[in-house]
């Protein structure tokens, strides 16, 4: 498999939230992260909007992002 990521991702295990513009959001687990994106786990990517904000409260981290790929419970996001 050819690696196409811009930056090397670091493995993490952090609780996060995907916040949506209308005030809603869903809980997620961040599994790896870099300066350009992350892999998150959620119950289901069905209905995920085209853009949202990844919030990691423990790190005071807020980053606007969009999904790049998804499987049953995993979503790769790129930071905008």
C-alpha positions in Angstrom: 0.0 0.0 0.0 1.3 3.4 -0.9 1.4 6.0 1.8 -0.3 9.2 0.6 -0.5 11.2 3.8 1.2 14.6 3.9 2.3 14.2 7.6 3.1 11.3 9.8 0.3 10.5 12.2 0.9 9.7 15.9 -1.2 7.0 17.6 -3.4 8.4 20.4 -6.5 7.4 22.3 -8.5 10.5 23.1 -12.2 11.3 23.6 -13.5 13.9 21.2 -16.6 15.4 19.8 -17.6 16.2 16.2 -19.4 19.5 16.5 -21.9 20.6 13.8 -22.9 24.1 12.8 -26.4 23.9 14.2 -25.2 23.1 17.7 -25.4 19.4 17.5 -22.6 16.9 17.8 -21.6 13.3 18.4 -19.0 11.7 20.5 -15.9 10.1 18.9 -12.6 8.5 19.8 -9.5 9.9 18.1 -7.1 7.0 17.3 -4.4 8.9 15.4 -3.7 12.5 14.5 -1.2 14.7 12.6 -1.0 18.3 11.5 -3.1 17.5 8.4 -5.7 15.0 9.6 -6.9 12.3 12.0 -8.6 8.9 12.2 -11.6 8.8 14.4 -14.1 6.2 15.5 -17.8 6.8 15.7 -20.9 4.6 16.0 -21.8 5.2 12.3 -20.7 7.7 9.6 -24.2 7.7 8.1 -25.5 11.2 8.1 -22.1 12.8 8.8 -22.2 16.4 7.3 -19.6 17.5 4.7 -17.8 19.6 7.2 -17.6 19.7 11.0 -15.3 20.7 13.9 -13.2 18.1 15.7 -13.1 19.1 19.4 -10.7 17.4 21.9 -11.4 19.2 25.2 -8.5 17.6 27.1 -6.1 19.3 24.7 -8.1 22.5 24.0 -8.1 21.4 20.4 -10.6 22.7 17.8 -10.1 22.0 14.1 -12.5 22.4 11.2 -12.3 19.2 9.0 -14.0 17.1 6.4 -14.3 13.3 5.9 -12.0 11.8 3.3 -12.9 8.1 3.8 -15.0 5.9 6.0 -15.8 2.3 7.0 -18.4 0.9 9.4 -17.1 2.8 12.4 -13.9 4.6 11.3 -13.6 7.9 9.5 -10.4 9.5 8.1 -10.7 13.3 8.2 -8.5 16.0 6.7 -8.1 19.4 8.5 -9.3 22.4 6.5 
